[in-house]
Amino acid sequence: MALKIPDIHGVVKRLRPVSGGDVVETAPPEFSFTSFLKKKKTSVSFPEYDFKRDGTLVDAEIPPRYSEVERYYVDEGRSLVVIALNEKTNQYEYLLFEPKLSEFEYELLERLHEDMRSALILTDDEIAMDKRTLLLEKMQELLHEYGIKPEDKSIFRIQYYLTRNFIGWGRIDALMKDRNLEDISCDGHRIPLFLYHRKFRNVRTNIMFEPEVLNSLAITLAQRSGKHISTGTPMLDATLPDGSRLQLTLGTEVTTRGTSFTIRKFREEPFSPVELLQYRTFSVDELVYFWLAIENQKSLLFVGGTASGKTTSLNAVSFFIPPMAKVVSIEDTREITLFHENWIASVTREMVSEGANIITMFDLLRAAMRQRPEYILVGEVRGVEAQTLFQAMNTGHTTFSTMHAGSVDAAIHRLENEPLNVPRNMITALNIVSVQALIYRGTERVRRSLEIVEIAGIDPSTGNLRVNTVFVYDPVHDVFTYKGRSQIYADIAERRGWSREKLEAEIGTRKSILLAMEKQGIIDYVRASRIFQAYHINPESVTGNLEDLSRVLE
C-alpha cells in the first residue's frame, strides 16, 4: 500500500487556495528568503503539538487481506507503526503511517521547504538556539510573510515533515527512531525496505524509493557521517552520528539494482551484564566467571556468526574492568561504550583528502602498545593486526576481541592461517574463548553462549593446542552446565593465595550480587557499572546492602 508521503524536490512558484486551507494572499514573486532572514527578528511563537490535547495526526488504513498484529507510535500521534500479517504471503509486514497532507498542505510544504533551503543565514544568537525551535520559528515567520494562517492541525502536519526532512533522516526518520529495529536494509530503487525487528525478525516495509530520491538520501547519509561518496568511490563504510553503522553503495556501479544501504542500529545505552543475564545469553555462573577472569587480567575472545552478539557481550563484560585501570579500545566503527573514565576510544581513518594518512587498526594497536594500557579492546580481528594483538597478550597486556568463527576449532584454524598467521605458541597467551550463536527457541530467535573454553597450552607429545571446556549450553533444556573444572579459577586462587573454600565463597558472593541486581531492576549500564566499581573498591559496601543496593548508589 503506497502512502502519500511528500519527498520534497519540486518548487511551487505560487500558492493557490485549495479547499480546506485558508489562503489570505499568495507570496509575492519578488519575495527573497535571503533578505527576509537578514532582517533582525525577535523570537516568534508557534503552536506546539500535544497528543493528549490535539489527538492523533495519523490515519492508519490497513490494506485489504492484512490483519493487524500490533501497533505502536514511534513519535506519539505523528508516526505510527502497524505490524500486520499479510494473509496472502503469511508473512509479517511493517507498515509505517505518517500524517496525510491535503493538496494545499503539500504545496505549502514544498514552498516552505524550498525557501528555507535556499539560504539559511543565521545570526550568532540563532546558531546557539535549539535546531527544532529555530526551524519552527522560521516556518511561522514565513507563513506570516506569505499572509497565510492555516488551522493548527495543518501546521502540526507541516511541522512534522519540515522537522523530519531538515533535522531528521527524511523518509527513514521513523525507522531510525524505532528502538525495536536492529537493521534497516535498502536493496535498490523501487524495492521495499527490509528490517530486522527485535520481536518479529525479518519484515518487509511499505516504503520504497525512486532512483533520484534514493541517491539524494545516500549522499545525505554519507555527509552526515562525515564521509564522501561519488560514482568514483561508490562504496562507503561509516558511523552515523547516533553510533549506527552504515554500509553504502551509490548508483549502479557496484549494485546493479541501484543505490543500496544497510544501517546496523545500536542501542543508545549498551547492554549491561545483568541484561544479558535476563535475556539468558549467559548464566549467572558464567558472568561470575568472566567477572573474576577480567579482574585478574585474563584475555578473552568472543567468536560466533553474524548477529550472534559478539560485540554486545564484549561490551557488557568490559563493565567488570577495575575502575581506575587504563583502557584503550580500537575499532573500525565505534560500537564499544564504557562507563569508565580512564578510557581512550580510538577508531580507524580512511583517506579523507589527498596527502592525508590512512590510519589502520594495525597502526592504532601499535600506538596503543606505547600508551601503557592495562586492557586493550579490539572491535574485531580480521587481518595483520591479529599478530600484534597476540604479541600484546604475550607481553602481558590483557586483551578482549571478537572474531567471526563458528567454533573454537574454526577460530584457531583462522588464527593460524592466512591472512592472520598467528603462530600456535602465541595463541597460548589467549585464556578464554566464548562461542556465541543466534539460535531458535521454538519460533523465537535468541542469542546464547554455546560454550566457554579455556586455552590450556600445547600438548608436548602432539604439538596440538589443549583446551578445557568450562561451560556448555544444553539446547534441549535451555540451561548452561558447569563442567566442574577450571584452570582459570585454579590460577586465580593460586595467585591470590585463596583456599578452595575462599574461592567458592567469592564466587557465591558475586552470584548473590548479580542476582540481587536483577531482582531489584539495576540493569542500566550506568548504575550497574557503579555497583561493580563499588565492589572493587569496598566489597563490604555492596555485600552489606544486598537487600537494597540503591543505598550503594546514593
Helices and strands as residue ranges (DSSP letters): H 33-38, H 51-54, E 66-75, E 79-86, E 91-97, H 103-118, H 124-127, H 131-146, H 152-166, G 170-172, H 173-177, E 181-186, E 194-197, E 201-205, H 211-224, E 235-239, E 245-249, E 260-264, H 273-278, H 284-295, E 300-304, H 310-317, G 318-320, E 327-331, E 343-347, H 361-369, E 375-378, H 385-394, E 398-404, H 408-416, H 424-427, E 432-441, E 444-458, E 465-474, E 479-482, H 487-496, H 500-519, H 525-537, H 539-543, G 549-551
